[in-house]
Amino acid sequence: MIKKQKKQIMEKLMDFSYGLIPLRSLNTPMIVEKIIIPEGTISLFETERCYINTFKKPDFADVKKLYGNKNVRKYLGGIRDEASIIGVLQSMLNSSDNAFYWVIREKQTDNFIGLVYLKPHHEGVFLEVSYQLLPVWWGRGYATETVPPIIHFASN
C-alpha cells in the first residue's frame, strides 16, 4: 500500500502547506548530503544547514511552539488549546507506518526551526508533505532546503 502511495506521489500532486503543486514542476536539486538511519529511528536527514530528526518526546516543547503560534497556524485551523496540542503530539509519537514526522534543527546552533511531515492526505489516497516553521526562520530558504529530502525519501 505504501509503495503504491509513493508511486502516486510521483504521478499526482503533493500538498505544500495547502498549496498544491505538481511534483514534476519541482526543479529543485536534491540538497541531501547523506541519509543516515541510526538504530531506533525512522531516519535522519542532513542538509547543508539542517539536521532533520525523527520527532521524539523531548521535542514536545519546541513543536508545541508551532501549534501555539498564530502566524504559523493562520491557515491551518488556528491556534490549538493545550489539551489539543498534547493530543496532536501524542498521536505524532504513535503514528501509523505510513505517517512520518521530523523535527528540523539548525546545524550550527541546534536551534529548533520547525517540523516537516509525510502522511496520508485527508482522503488517505495520496501522501502529502507538509511543514510548519517558526516565523523567525521564514524567508531564509529552510523549507526549500528541507522538503526535497522528504520528497526523495517518499519516492524511494
C-alpha positions as CSV (number, residue, x, y, z in Angstrom):
1,M,0.0,0.0,0.0
2,I,2.8,2.4,0.9
3,K,4.7,1.7,-2.3
4,K,1.6,2.4,-4.3
5,Q,1.1,5.7,-2.5
6,K,4.7,6.6,-3.1
7,K,4.3,5.9,-6.8
8,Q,1.1,8.0,-6.8
9,I,3.1,10.9,-5.3
10,M,5.3,11.0,-8.4
11,E,2.3,10.9,-10.7
12,K,-0.1,13.2,-8.8
13,L,0.1,16.3,-6.7
14,M,1.6,17.0,-3.3
15,D,0.4,19.4,-0.7
16,F,2.8,22.1,0.3
17,S,1.2,23.9,3.2
18,Y,-2.2,23.8,1.4
19,G,-0.8,24.9,-1.9
20,L,-1.0,22.1,-4.4
21,I,1.9,21.9,-6.8
22,P,2.6,19.2,-9.4
23,L,5.6,17.3,-8.2
24,R,7.1,17.3,-11.7
25,S,7.3,21.1,-11.5
26,L,9.8,20.9,-8.7
27,N,13.1,21.5,-10.4
28,T,14.9,22.0,-7.0
29,P,18.1,19.8,-6.9
30,M,18.3,17.4,-4.0
31,I,20.2,19.0,-1.2
32,V,20.7,15.8,0.7
33,E,24.3,15.3,1.7
34,K,23.6,11.9,3.2
35,I,20.8,9.9,4.7
36,I,21.6,8.1,7.9
37,I,19.5,5.6,9.6
38,P,20.5,5.4,13.3
39,E,19.3,2.5,15.3
40,G,15.9,3.1,16.8
41,T,14.9,6.0,14.5
42,I,12.9,6.1,11.2
43,S,15.6,8.2,9.5
44,L,17.8,11.2,9.9
45,F,18.5,13.6,7.0
46,E,21.2,16.1,6.9
47,T,21.2,19.1,4.5
48,E,23.6,21.9,4.1
49,R,22.3,23.9,7.1
50,C,20.0,21.5,8.9
51,Y,19.5,18.2,10.7
52,I,16.1,16.6,10.2
53,N,15.5,14.1,13.0
54,T,12.6,11.8,13.8
55,F,10.1,13.5,16.2
56,K,10.5,12.3,19.8
57,K,9.1,13.2,23.2
58,P,11.9,15.6,24.1
59,D,10.9,17.7,21.1
60,F,7.4,18.4,22.6
61,A,8.3,21.8,24.0
62,D,9.7,23.0,20.7
63,V,6.9,21.6,18.4
64,K,4.3,23.0,20.8
65,K,5.5,26.5,19.9
66,L,4.3,25.9,16.3
67,Y,0.8,24.9,17.4
68,G,0.5,28.0,19.7
69,N,1.8,30.5,17.1
70,K,-1.0,32.5,15.4
71,N,1.1,33.2,12.3
72,V,2.1,29.6,11.8
73,R,-1.5,28.4,12.3
74,K,-3.2,31.2,10.3
75,Y,-4.2,28.8,7.5
76,L,-4.0,25.6,9.5
77,G,-7.1,25.9,11.6
78,G,-5.8,28.4,14.1
79,I,-4.0,28.1,17.4
80,R,-4.7,24.9,19.3
81,D,-5.5,24.8,23.0
82,E,-3.2,23.0,25.4
83,A,-5.2,19.7,25.5
84,S,-5.5,19.6,21.8
85,I,-1.7,20.2,21.3
86,I,-0.8,17.4,23.7
87,G,-3.2,15.1,21.8
88,V,-1.6,16.0,18.5
89,L,1.9,15.5,19.8
90,Q,1.0,12.1,21.3
91,S,-0.6,11.0,18.0
92,M,2.6,12.1,16.2
93,L,4.6,9.9,18.5
94,N,2.4,6.9,18.0
95,S,1.8,7.5,14.3
96,S,1.0,4.8,11.8
97,D,3.5,3.1,9.5
98,N,2.7,5.5,6.7
99,A,3.0,8.8,8.6
100,F,6.4,10.3,9.4
101,Y,7.2,13.4,11.5
102,W,10.6,15.1,11.6
103,V,12.0,18.0,13.6
104,I,14.2,20.5,11.7
105,R,17.1,22.0,13.6
106,E,19.9,24.3,12.5
107,K,23.2,22.5,12.4
108,Q,25.4,25.3,13.9
109,T,23.2,26.1,16.9
110,D,20.8,23.1,17.2
111,N,18.0,25.7,17.4
112,F,14.5,24.5,16.6
113,I,13.3,25.6,13.1
114,G,10.2,23.6,12.6
115,L,8.5,20.4,11.7
116,V,8.2,18.6,8.3
117,Y,6.0,15.6,7.9
118,L,4.8,13.0,5.4
119,K,1.4,11.5,5.9
120,P,-1.8,10.4,4.1
121,H,-3.8,13.2,2.7
122,H,-7.3,13.8,4.1
123,E,-8.9,11.1,1.9
124,G,-6.0,8.7,2.6
125,V,-5.4,8.0,-1.0
126,F,-2.3,10.1,-1.5
127,L,0.6,11.1,0.7
128,E,1.3,14.7,1.4
129,V,4.4,16.6,2.5
130,S,3.6,19.5,4.9
131,Y,5.8,21.7,7.0
132,Q,5.5,24.3,9.7
133,L,8.4,26.6,10.5
134,L,8.6,29.2,13.3
135,P,8.2,32.7,11.7
136,V,11.8,33.8,12.7
137,W,13.0,31.2,10.1
138,W,10.6,32.3,7.3
139,G,12.1,33.7,4.1
140,R,15.5,32.1,4.6
141,G,15.1,29.1,2.3
142,Y,14.7,26.5,5.0
143,A,11.5,25.0,3.5
144,T,13.2,24.8,0.1
145,E,16.1,23.1,1.7
146,T,14.3,20.6,3.9
147,V,11.4,19.5,1.8
148,P,13.3,17.9,-1.1
149,P,14.9,15.2,1.1
150,I,11.5,14.2,2.3
151,I,10.2,14.0,-1.2
152,H,13.3,11.9,-2.1
153,F,12.5,9.6,0.9
154,A,8.9,9.3,-0.2
155,S,9.7,8.5,-3.8
156,N,12.3,5.9,-3.0
